[in-house]
Amino acid sequence: MFLASLEARQVTVRYARPGDVLGIAVLVGGPASVGVQAVEPSGLFRLSSRTLLAAARRDARVSWAIAGELNRRLYDTLEQTAVNAFGSVRQRVAAHLLDLASAQQEPAGRLAARVSQQELADAVGSVREVVARVLRELRVAGVIATAADRIVILDAARLYAESGGSAGL
């Protein structure tokens, strides 16, 4: 999920994983001005908002599950906001690479992010040239390796340290 500026820049606010829920906040607060883009082949299971709201009104367990999902989204958003607002481009690139790669392991157990430099720049709210420089620095440091179609994380612990830790900027 991403936000876009009037100048057509964008910043990623969330990566959804298999089994994640999208759109719960819309049930309570109405439409949001965010975009959604699949970066991997994806499937979608859609629930009718009317049906879900009716179930929530009938069953407190459904309401509580919705409240729990909203709470998780709030904390994730706060963490992502801290990274985007206070993190350097290097920290934001590291955090996004880890987030993207955490969903996909290569057969040898390495983490890999299938993302272009432009997609990564869009995700972190920067420009491709700056992101290319950061990737080059991380590659020279032996933290990542780049290929035509992916960025392989060679040292996840160092990349995590580069990210500033979990919002511990």
N, C-alpha and C positions, 0 to 999 in steps of 0.2 A: 504494500500500500504506500502511496506517495502523495505528497502535496506538490503543487506546481505554482510557480510565481507568474505574474503577468508577463515577465520577460522570457517565459518558457523554460526557466530553470526548474529543477525538481529536487526533492530530497525524500529519501525513503524513510518512512516512519515505522514500518513493520514488515517483517518477513513472516508469512504464514507457513505453517508446517502441515503435513498430513494430519488430519483430525482436528485442526484448528477451526475455530468458528469466526466467521466474518459477519459484520453487520448487526451484532447484538445492540450496540449503542443506538442504532437507528430506530429500534423499537421504542426506546424511551425518549430520545432527543430529536428524532427526525433526521432528514438527510444531512450528510456531511460532504464537504467539498474535497474529497480525496479520490485518487485514481487507483485502480488495481491493475497490475500487469503480472502475468505468469512468466516466471523465468525458467521454469521446468515444465514438461508435460504434466498437466493437472486434470483432475476430475472435480466435479462439484456436486454436492447434494444440497438441494434447495428446499427449505421449509417455508411454508406460507407464514407470513408475519401474523396474519389474522388467527391462524390455527395455533401458533406459538403463544400469542397473547391470550387467547382463550384458555389454553392449557395453564398458563401462569396464573390466571385469575381463579381457576378451579383448584389448583394444586400448589401448595406452598413450596413443595420440593422443586417444582419447575421454576418458581420465582427465585428461590434460593440459588439454584444453578445459574440462572441469568445474572443474579447479583454477584456470584463468584466469578463469572466470566468478565463482567464489567470491572471488578476489582483487579483481576489479573491484567486486563488491558490498561487500566490506570497506571499500575506500577511499571509495566513494560514501557508505557509512553513516557513516564517520568524518567526512567533510565535512559531511553533513547533521546529524550530532550537534553539531558545532561551531556551525553556524548556529542550531540549536534551543536549545542550552545557553547560548551566549555572545551571540547576536544580540539586539538590541532587537526589539520587535514590528515596527517600521518596516523593519529589515533583513530580518527573516523574510518579511514581506509582499513586499518587493522581490525577494528570492530566489525565492519561490514564483511570483510573477507571471512572472519571466523563465523559470523552468523550464517552467511551463505554456504560455507563449506561444511558446517556442522550437520547439514541435512544429507550430505553425500560423501561416502567413503569410497575410495578406490579399492580395487581388489587387494592390493598390498597393505591396506589399512590406512593409507595416507588420506588426508582431507584435501578436497579440491573444490574450488569455486568456479563454476562455469559462468564467467562474466567478462564482458569486454571492458576496455578502459573507459569508454564513453558511458556504459551502463554504471560502472563503479563511480565515475565522476558525478553522474546524475544522482546516484544513491547518497553520496556524501555531501552534495550541495557544492561541488567545486567544478573545475574545468579539467578536460582530459589531459592537458599538458602538465598540470600540477600533479594529478594522480599518476601519470606516467613517470614523473620524477620520483615520487614516493615509492612506486613499485620497483623502480631501478635500484633505489637505495636499499630496499628490503631484499632484493635479489642479490646484490653485492654482499650484504651482510649474511647471506645464507639462510634467511628466514623463509623465503619463498622461491619457487621456480616458476617460470612462465612458459606456457605452451600456446600454440595458436588458438586453442579453444578453451583453455582453463588456466587457473592459477593454482599451483600445488603448494600446500603449506608444508614446509620441511620441518619447521620447529614451532609447533603450536604454542608451547609455553612462552617462547620469546615473543611471538606475535600477540599473545594475550597480554604480556607485559607492555608491549608497544601500544596496545589499545587503552592503556590506563586502568586495566582491570574492569570489573563489573561496575561501571559508573564511578569508580574510585579515582576520578580525575583529580 
